[in-house]
Each structure stands twice: as structure tokens, then as C-alpha cells.
């Protein structure tokens, strides 16, 4: 049986996939998300733009050959959403 932490992570992944389709018209895979998280964790193809809270930071990260603004939750080790440039500007 999954834990609450697992279900929250899964909900974040579903949300990110939905927002990529909605905001950019692209479909991303679990592997794309996992690769982006790994890149954020090691600082490869990812740049921290602004810390939003103790656990959440706005990053620009390369996914499928393009850079996207994402909110990364370091506590859960998951991307929680993707933002359009104009949305990210309000967070910087």
C-alpha cells in the first residue's frame, strides 16, 4: 500500500504532465521528469532562479531539448509544476 508521501509525489507528476500539455502542447514522460529531477539535483542543464520557500525553488531546466521554468520541491524530490515565462517572471 502506498504512503501519503508516494501519493503526493504521484499527484505532482500527474499535475506536471497536465500542465506541460496545457501550457506548451507537449507530452512528457515519467523518464523526462526523472531526468529533469536528476539534472536539478546535480546542477546539470538546470539553473536555480529563485528560492520560493524552504523546500521550493524556481529552476530553469532542460527537458526534451528546451529550457522550461519549473518549481522543484526538494523535500519530496519532485517537480511540482511548470510555468510559462510570464508566470515565472512574477515569481522572480
ChimeraX attribute file (.defattr): number of C-alpha atoms within 10 A of each C-alpha:
attribute: neighborCount
match mode: 1-to-1
recipient: residues
	/A:1	4
	/A:2	6
	/A:3	8
	/A:4	9
	/A:5	10
	/A:6	12
	/A:7	11
	/A:8	14
	/A:9	18
	/A:10	13
	/A:11	12
	/A:12	18
	/A:13	20
	/A:14	14
	/A:15	15
	/A:16	22
	/A:17	20
	/A:18	18
	/A:19	19
	/A:20	18
	/A:21	12
	/A:22	11
	/A:23	11
	/A:24	13
	/A:25	10
	/A:26	12
	/A:27	13
	/A:28	15
	/A:29	11
	/A:30	11
	/A:31	9
	/A:32	15
	/A:33	18
	/A:34	15
	/A:35	15
	/A:36	23
	/A:37	20
	/A:38	16
	/A:39	17
	/A:40	23
	/A:41	13
	/A:42	9
	/A:43	12
	/A:44	12
	/A:45	16
	/A:46	22
	/A:47	16
	/A:48	16
	/A:49	16
	/A:50	15
	/A:51	15
	/A:52	14
	/A:53	9
	/A:54	9
	/A:55	13
	/A:56	20
	/A:57	19
	/A:58	24
	/A:59	22
	/A:60	24
	/A:61	23
	/A:62	19
	/A:63	16
	/A:64	15
	/A:65	8
	/A:66	9
	/A:67	14
	/A:68	20
	/A:69	22
	/A:70	24
	/A:71	26
	/A:72	26
	/A:73	21
	/A:74	15
	/A:75	9
	/A:76	15
	/A:77	16
	/A:78	23
	/A:79	25
	/A:80	21
	/A:81	20
	/A:82	24
	/A:83	20
	/A:84	14
	/A:85	11
	/A:86	8
	/A:87	11
	/A:88	19
	/A:89	10
	/A:90	7
	/A:91	14
	/A:92	10
